[in-house]
Amino acid sequence: GCDSSLNLTSQKATDAVDGIFRSLRDIARIRMHMKQFNSIHNPGSNTHQASASYKPLLKQVVEEICNPDRPDPVDIEHISSGLTDLLKTGFSMFMKVNRPHPGDHPLLIIFMVGGVSVSEVKMVKDLVATRKPGTQVIVLSSVLLTPHSAVELLFAPDRLQPDAHN
């Protein structure tokens, strides 16, 4: 609601910051329902507070997909695409059949709603190359984020239909 710094008031700045924190709380509330990917912050231990770290959600998801131990991912669901997968999924209701794992396929397609940055794409490429060589990865997104557009999206009045390109 402010087109230049000359029109910036304390109230407008406070409203903007309140909006950002409201959005962050909404995201945290939604992620609380996830079992495995509910936080991007690792607080460390009581004795090693300095070991606190940040681990992006995209990195957590890709590491889980490329995990060689491959427990059934809790927050990632495989969508059956062929007759074999459909039969496995159907028989799993009656007997113990392992569901297909997203890492079973030689092609990994990731679509990021809301945008992805170049550094995130590189991180995905490097992780897959290191942990699951031979897997082809395609990263798609609704928009390629730049530092400027990411900040603009934080202040977008309608986050479902942001207009960050004006």
Backbone as CSV, one residue per row, in Angstrom:
resi,resn,N_x,N_y,N_z,CA_x,CA_y,CA_z,C_x,C_y,C_z
1,GLY,0.792,-1.190,0.000,0.000,0.000,0.000,0.839,1.260,0.000
2,CYS,2.124,1.150,-0.389,2.999,2.314,-0.355,3.874,2.279,-1.593
3,ASP,3.714,3.277,-2.464,4.437,3.263,-3.730,5.821,3.903,-3.661
4,SER,6.117,4.637,-2.608,7.459,5.200,-2.460,7.760,5.416,-0.979
5,SER,9.029,5.596,-0.685,9.434,5.788,0.706,8.917,7.114,1.259
6,LEU,8.576,8.033,0.399,8.027,9.319,0.861,6.647,9.143,1.491
7,ASN,5.908,8.126,1.034,4.562,7.876,1.558,4.553,6.873,2.704
8,LEU,5.717,6.380,3.087,5.795,5.372,4.134,5.540,5.993,5.501
9,THR,4.589,5.403,6.214,4.312,5.837,7.586,4.627,4.679,8.523
10,SER,4.717,4.993,9.776,4.976,3.964,10.777,3.864,2.923,10.770
11,GLN,2.634,3.345,10.599,1.500,2.420,10.587,1.556,1.486,9.381
12,LYS,1.909,2.019,8.205,2.006,1.181,7.003,3.115,0.139,7.161
13,ALA,4.237,0.551,7.732,5.342,-0.380,7.954,4.944,-1.462,8.952
14,THR,4.281,-1.066,10.032,3.823,-2.031,11.034,2.827,-3.009,10.431
15,ASP,1.892,-2.515,9.622,0.906,-3.383,8.967,1.587,-4.385,8.034
16,ALA,2.597,-3.933,7.292,3.307,-4.820,6.372,4.041,-5.926,7.131
17,VAL,4.734,-5.562,8.196,5.465,-6.553,8.993,4.487,-7.513,9.671
18,ASP,3.368,-6.999,10.180,2.353,-7.871,10.773,1.825,-8.866,9.749
19,GLY,1.643,-8.415,8.504,1.179,-9.303,7.438,2.163,-10.418,7.147
20,ILE,3.452,-10.085,7.133,4.480,-11.100,6.897,4.471,-12.138,8.018
21,PHE,4.411,-11.684,9.266,4.409,-12.631,10.379,3.126,-13.446,10.422
22,ARG,2.007,-12.875,9.999,0.747,-13.621,9.911,0.902,-14.757,8.887
23,SER,1.528,-14.448,7.758,1.768,-15.470,6.732,2.691,-16.572,7.250
24,LEU,3.747,-16.192,7.947,4.668,-17.185,8.498,3.981,-18.076,9.530
25,ARG,3.117,-17.493,10.360,2.362,-18.302,11.327,1.407,-19.254,10.622
26,ASP,0.777,-18.795,9.531,-0.117,-19.659,8.759,0.643,-20.848,8.169
27,ILE,1.832,-20.571,7.629,2.653,-21.651,7.074,3.047,-22.630,8.171
28,ALA,3.446,-22.135,9.326,3.825,-23.007,10.446,2.649,-23.857,10.886
29,ARG,1.448,-23.278,10.927,0.256,-24.013,11.348,-0.058,-25.135,10.354
30,ILE,0.090,-24.863,9.068,-0.160,-25.882,8.056,0.875,-26.997,8.156
31,ARG,2.135,-26.630,8.361,3.192,-27.641,8.415,3.157,-28.466,9.689
32,MET,2.441,-28.009,10.718,2.326,-28.791,11.946,1.624,-30.123,11.681
33,HIS,0.803,-30.198,10.623,0.084,-31.428,10.304,0.984,-32.453,9.611
34,MET,2.125,-32.002,9.154,3.065,-32.922,8.533,3.802,-33.675,9.629
35,LYS,4.130,-34.913,9.357,4.791,-35.727,10.368,6.314,-35.657,10.239
36,GLN,6.809,-35.624,9.015,8.243,-35.686,8.800,8.848,-34.327,8.446
37,PHE,8.151,-33.530,7.671,8.699,-32.265,7.170,8.034,-31.072,7.851
38,ASN,7.929,-31.112,9.168,7.194,-30.055,9.869,8.055,-28.873,10.302
39,SER,9.360,-28.941,10.081,10.202,-27.825,10.497,11.423,-27.701,9.597
40,ILE,11.864,-26.480,9.396,13.105,-26.246,8.658,14.226,-25.837,9.615
41,HIS,13.910,-25.820,10.906,14.879,-25.406,11.922,15.204,-26.586,12.817
42,ASN,16.484,-26.850,12.979,16.946,-27.861,13.914,17.582,-27.119,15.082
43,PRO,16.920,-27.102,16.254,17.408,-26.272,17.357,18.705,-26.755,18.005
44,GLY,19.194,-27.940,17.646,20.388,-28.455,18.309,19.982,-29.105,19.632
45,SER,20.935,-29.347,20.479,20.630,-29.959,21.771,20.804,-28.928,22.879
46,ASN,20.406,-29.298,24.074,20.542,-28.388,25.222,22.005,-28.064,25.504
47,THR,22.890,-29.012,25.225,24.304,-28.792,25.503,25.024,-28.145,24.329
48,HIS,24.467,-28.255,23.118,25.114,-27.703,21.923,24.162,-26.780,21.180
49,GLN,23.785,-25.687,21.801,22.878,-24.724,21.186,23.482,-24.134,19.907
50,ALA,24.797,-24.074,19.843,25.455,-23.496,18.673,25.304,-24.384,17.441
51,SER,24.871,-25.637,17.642,24.724,-26.545,16.506,23.355,-26.411,15.834
52,ALA,22.605,-25.388,16.204,21.312,-25.152,15.563,21.544,-24.888,14.080
53,SER,20.628,-25.382,13.256,20.818,-25.222,11.817,19.491,-25.055,11.096
54,TYR,19.601,-24.603,9.863,18.465,-24.407,8.980,18.570,-25.415,7.851
55,LYS,17.489,-26.143,7.575,17.490,-27.118,6.493,16.245,-26.892,5.652
56,PRO,16.400,-26.350,4.447,15.247,-26.025,3.614,14.353,-27.234,3.342
57,LEU,13.071,-26.977,3.214,12.097,-28.036,2.961,12.434,-28.795,1.681
58,LEU,12.776,-28.092,0.631,13.105,-28.750,-0.634,14.268,-29.719,-0.458
59,LYS,15.272,-29.323,0.312,16.422,-30.201,0.565,15.988,-31.435,1.356
60,GLN,15.126,-31.261,2.355,14.636,-32.397,3.136,13.891,-33.392,2.248
61,VAL,13.045,-32.876,1.359,12.244,-33.744,0.493,13.142,-34.514,-0.465
62,VAL,14.096,-33.833,-1.094,14.985,-34.499,-2.050,15.861,-35.527,-1.333
63,GLU,16.362,-35.208,-0.145,17.159,-36.180,0.619,16.329,-37.410,0.961
64,GLU,15.073,-37.217,1.301,14.197,-38.348,1.617,13.953,-39.209,0.383
65,ILE,13.737,-38.570,-0.753,13.509,-39.321,-1.988,14.754,-40.121,-2.364
66,CYS,15.928,-39.544,-2.133,17.195,-40.196,-2.498,17.786,-41.033,-1.371
67,ASN,17.067,-41.209,-0.275,17.559,-41.956,0.879,17.739,-43.431,0.517
68,PRO,18.964,-43.979,0.630,19.172,-45.377,0.261,18.516,-46.362,1.233
69,ASP,18.313,-45.964,2.495,17.666,-46.855,3.469,16.178,-46.973,3.194
70,ARG,15.599,-45.934,2.592,14.259,-45.866,2.075,13.148,-46.389,2.983
71,PRO,12.971,-45.819,4.144,11.735,-46.132,4.839,10.585,-45.508,4.056
72,ASP,9.377,-45.989,4.273,8.240,-45.380,3.571,8.141,-43.923,3.950
73,PRO,8.221,-43.013,2.979,8.093,-41.595,3.320,6.684,-41.303,3.828
74,VAL,6.605,-40.622,4.941,5.326,-40.367,5.586,4.570,-39.242,4.889
75,ASP,5.264,-38.187,4.534,4.609,-37.004,3.971,4.677,-36.937,2.445
76,ILE,5.233,-37.970,1.807,5.300,-38.007,0.349,4.448,-39.178,-0.102
77,GLU,3.558,-38.931,-1.030,2.670,-39.993,-1.495,2.976,-40.320,-2.947
78,HIS,3.060,-41.615,-3.220,3.280,-42.069,-4.593,1.931,-42.179,-5.279
79,ILE,1.834,-41.649,-6.491,0.612,-41.750,-7.266,0.825,-42.833,-8.307
80,SER,-0.021,-43.858,-8.292,0.120,-44.980,-9.214,-0.015,-44.513,-10.646
81,SER,0.894,-45.020,-11.503,0.870,-44.571,-12.887,0.714,-45.707,-13.877
82,GLY,0.978,-46.904,-13.477,0.882,-48.031,-14.399,0.161,-49.192,-13.748
83,LEU,-0.044,-50.253,-14.513,-0.764,-51.413,-14.018,-0.042,-52.061,-12.847
84,THR,1.286,-52.182,-12.935,2.059,-52.799,-11.846,1.906,-52.002,-10.551
85,ASP,2.071,-50.672,-10.636,1.922,-49.837,-9.446,0.495,-49.906,-8.912
86,LEU,-0.478,-49.934,-9.798,-1.880,-50.016,-9.387,-2.149,-51.316,-8.655
87,LEU,-1.596,-52.433,-9.150,-1.774,-53.719,-8.487,-1.104,-53.735,-7.123
88,LYS,0.131,-53.174,-7.036,0.823,-53.100,-5.746,0.006,-52.313,-4.742
89,THR,-0.523,-51.167,-5.180,-1.306,-50.320,-4.290,-2.580,-51.036,-3.876
90,GLY,-3.246,-51.705,-4.814,-4.488,-52.420,-4.510,-4.271,-53.584,-3.567
91,PHE,-3.215,-54.386,-3.804,-2.946,-55.535,-2.949,-2.466,-55.124,-1.566
92,SER,-1.948,-53.915,-1.439,-1.450,-53.474,-0.137,-2.578,-53.358,0.885
93,MET,-3.835,-53.269,0.409,-4.965,-53.221,1.346,-5.176,-54.573,2.008
94,PHE,-4.784,-55.674,1.332,-5.065,-57.020,1.833,-3.857,-57.697,2.443
95,MET,-2.676,-57.357,1.986,-1.464,-57.971,2.523,-0.335,-56.957,2.549
96,LYS,0.724,-57.331,3.234,1.857,-56.425,3.398,2.645,-56.341,2.097
97,VAL,2.398,-55.285,1.341,3.119,-55.029,0.100,3.722,-53.637,0.223
98,ASN,4.991,-53.533,-0.084,5.630,-52.218,-0.009,5.097,-51.319,-1.117
99,ARG,4.720,-50.116,-0.710,4.292,-49.139,-1.708,5.502,-48.727,-2.530
100,PRO,5.283,-48.350,-3.781,6.409,-47.850,-4.570,6.988,-46.597,-3.910
101,HIS,8.282,-46.474,-3.968,8.975,-45.331,-3.379,9.257,-44.321,-4.484
102,PRO,9.137,-43.020,-4.208,9.415,-42.023,-5.255,10.825,-42.136,-5.834
103,GLY,11.754,-42.678,-5.077,13.124,-42.820,-5.562,13.349,-44.046,-6.427
104,ASP,12.303,-44.849,-6.666,12.443,-46.056,-7.480,12.585,-45.761,-8.962
105,HIS,12.240,-44.594,-9.377,12.179,-44.276,-10.800,13.419,-43.514,-11.257
106,PRO,13.825,-43.702,-12.524,15.015,-43.018,-13.024,14.778,-41.547,-13.381
107,LEU,13.517,-41.104,-13.275,13.189,-39.711,-13.577,12.464,-39.110,-12.379
108,LEU,12.972,-38.006,-11.880,12.367,-37.296,-10.753,11.896,-35.935,-11.246
109,ILE,10.595,-35.672,-11.107,10.036,-34.391,-11.507,9.559,-33.675,-10.252
110,ILE,10.077,-32.479,-10.036,9.694,-31.668,-8.878,9.053,-30.398,-9.403
111,PHE,7.845,-30.092,-8.921,7.177,-28.847,-9.304,6.993,-28.013,-8.049
112,MET,7.561,-26.812,-8.065,7.487,-25.920,-6.916,6.426,-24.853,-7.179
113,VAL,5.335,-24.925,-6.433,4.296,-23.906,-6.531,4.781,-22.690,-5.754
114,GLY,4.687,-21.528,-6.366,5.099,-20.298,-5.693,6.479,-19.840,-6.059
115,GLY,7.244,-20.674,-6.728,8.533,-20.228,-7.208,9.699,-21.024,-6.667
116,VAL,10.786,-20.964,-7.412,12.028,-21.619,-7.043,13.174,-20.708,-7.494
117,SER,14.233,-20.685,-6.722,15.395,-19.866,-7.078,16.421,-20.727,-7.809
118,VAL,17.342,-20.076,-8.487,18.398,-20.776,-9.212,19.247,-21.595,-8.240
119,SER,19.522,-21.041,-7.061,20.340,-21.772,-6.082,19.620,-23.031,-5.584
120,GLU,18.292,-22.982,-5.479,17.545,-24.185,-5.078,17.610,-25.254,-6.166
121,VAL,17.515,-24.847,-7.417,17.622,-25.800,-8.528,18.999,-26.453,-8.523
122,LYS,20.055,-25.660,-8.302,21.412,-26.204,-8.242,21.557,-27.166,-7.060
123,MET,20.976,-26.820,-5.921,21.040,-27.686,-4.752,20.385,-29.031,-5.050
124,VAL,19.222,-29.019,-5.712,18.531,-30.266,-6.071,19.401,-31.081,-7.021
125,LYS,19.959,-30.435,-8.034,20.813,-31.112,-9.020,22.010,-31.769,-8.334
126,ASP,22.672,-31.038,-7.432,23.851,-31.565,-6.735,23.487,-32.721,-5.806
127,LEU,22.377,-32.588,-5.079,21.948,-33.653,-4.164,21.638,-34.940,-4.915
128,VAL,20.893,-34.819,-6.003,20.522,-36.009,-6.771,21.762,-36.640,-7.397
129,ALA,22.667,-35.820,-7.920,23.891,-36.353,-8.531,24.754,-37.090,-7.508
130,THR,24.778,-36.589,-6.269,25.584,-37.202,-5.218,24.927,-38.450,-4.636
131,ARG,23.637,-38.370,-4.345,22.960,-39.455,-3.625,22.301,-40.491,-4.513
132,LYS,21.970,-40.125,-5.728,21.298,-41.059,-6.622,21.769,-40.836,-8.054
133,PRO,23.065,-41.132,-8.318,23.605,-40.901,-9.654,22.821,-41.715,-10.691
134,GLY,22.698,-41.146,-11.874,21.958,-41.825,-12.930,20.481,-41.439,-12.983
135,THR,20.030,-40.715,-11.975,18.643,-40.260,-11.970,18.567,-38.911,-12.664
136,GLN,17.634,-38.805,-13.590,17.417,-37.535,-14.274,16.428,-36.728,-13.443
137,VAL,16.701,-35.450,-13.249,15.822,-34.610,-12.446,15.370,-33.412,-13.278
138,ILE,14.074,-33.133,-13.182,13.494,-31.967,-13.847,12.825,-31.136,-12.761
139,VAL,13.237,-29.882,-12.645,12.642,-28.980,-11.660,11.798,-27.959,-12.422
140,LEU,10.518,-27.936,-12.114,9.576,-26.998,-12.725,9.039,-26.081,-11.642
141,SER,8.575,-24.922,-12.040,8.045,-23.988,-11.061,7.085,-23.023,-11.719
142,SER,6.254,-22.417,-10.891,5.332,-21.415,-11.400,6.057,-20.117,-11.745
143,VAL,7.228,-19.887,-11.155,8.022,-18.688,-11.457,9.465,-18.933,-11.001
144,LEU,10.404,-18.331,-11.712,11.802,-18.363,-11.291,12.032,-17.142,-10.409
145,LEU,12.328,-17.400,-9.146,12.475,-16.317,-8.175,13.849,-15.668,-8.242
146,THR,13.849,-14.359,-8.118,15.074,-13.590,-7.937,15.002,-13.031,-6.519
147,PRO,16.096,-12.544,-5.960,16.010,-11.955,-4.622,14.965,-10.834,-4.557
148,HIS,14.896,-10.028,-5.605,13.935,-8.924,-5.636,12.491,-9.432,-5.674
149,SER,12.203,-10.420,-6.534,10.819,-10.916,-6.643,10.396,-11.678,-5.391
150,ALA,11.331,-12.350,-4.722,10.990,-13.063,-3.490,10.520,-12.093,-2.412
151,VAL,11.208,-10.956,-2.291,10.808,-9.943,-1.312,9.467,-9.332,-1.716
152,GLU,9.284,-9.075,-3.012,8.003,-8.525,-3.482,6.849,-9.462,-3.159
153,LEU,7.076,-10.781,-3.291,6.016,-11.741,-2.993,5.631,-11.729,-1.509
154,LEU,6.599,-11.408,-0.640,6.270,-11.294,0.783,5.258,-10.180,1.037
155,PHE,5.332,-9.134,0.224,4.455,-7.985,0.411,3.245,-8.007,-0.519
156,ALA,3.063,-9.071,-1.298,1.929,-9.141,-2.227,0.626,-9.142,-1.441
157,PRO,-0.311,-8.267,-1.780,-1.568,-8.205,-1.042,-2.417,-9.458,-1.225
158,ASP,-2.378,-10.092,-2.395,-3.132,-11.313,-2.633,-2.142,-12.396,-3.020
159,ARG,-1.768,-13.238,-2.074,-0.733,-14.238,-2.321,-1.185,-15.355,-3.250
160,LEU,-2.494,-15.507,-3.447,-2.978,-16.516,-4.388,-2.828,-16.043,-5.824
161,GLN,-2.825,-14.729,-6.046,-2.642,-14.189,-7.384,-1.687,-12.989,-7.307
162,PRO,-0.424,-13.261,-6.938,0.503,-12.137,-6.797,0.858,-11.551,-8.158
163,ASP,1.135,-10.293,-8.155,1.540,-9.603,-9.357,2.872,-8.947,-9.087
164,ALA,3.925,-9.773,-9.015,5.240,-9.285,-8.632,6.035,-8.757,-9.822
165,HIS,5.460,-8.817,-11.014,6.228,-8.428,-12.200,5.967,-6.999,-12.646
166,ASN,5.196,-6.233,-11.923,4.932,-4.820,-12.291,6.034,-3.929,-11.795
